[in-house]
Amino acid sequence: MKVLLSRIFGRDEEVRLRPGYFPFVEPGFELDIRCARCEGRGCAVCKQLGWLELLGCGMVHPNVLRYGGIDPEDYSGFAFGLGLDRLVMRRYSIEDIRHLHAADLRFLRQFR
């Protein structure tokens, strides 16, 4: 994940993993990225935490593999869900994620 993020942002990003519950993975984690707006000091964007949740991830639960007809003794998998809105927000220093979901073409056209 660090390699992926460094390629997207063009620099190493500070990340952290926190335990998290997702029904199809075990163990599950949430990957956070250091807030670029305040550099981790705390601001309105990161809700004074210094971190932004970027994605959920974890090892695919063996039962999920079994239901898919895959033998968990032979195979395992890593799953993650990466929201593009969070990446865009971070990449372009957008303060409020709601701007991306408001469908305001005047705002969106600046990112062509």
Helices and strands as residue ranges (DSSP letters): H 2-9, E 15-19, E 25-34, E 51-60, H 62-67, E 78-82, H 84-91, H 98-101, H 105-108, G 109-111
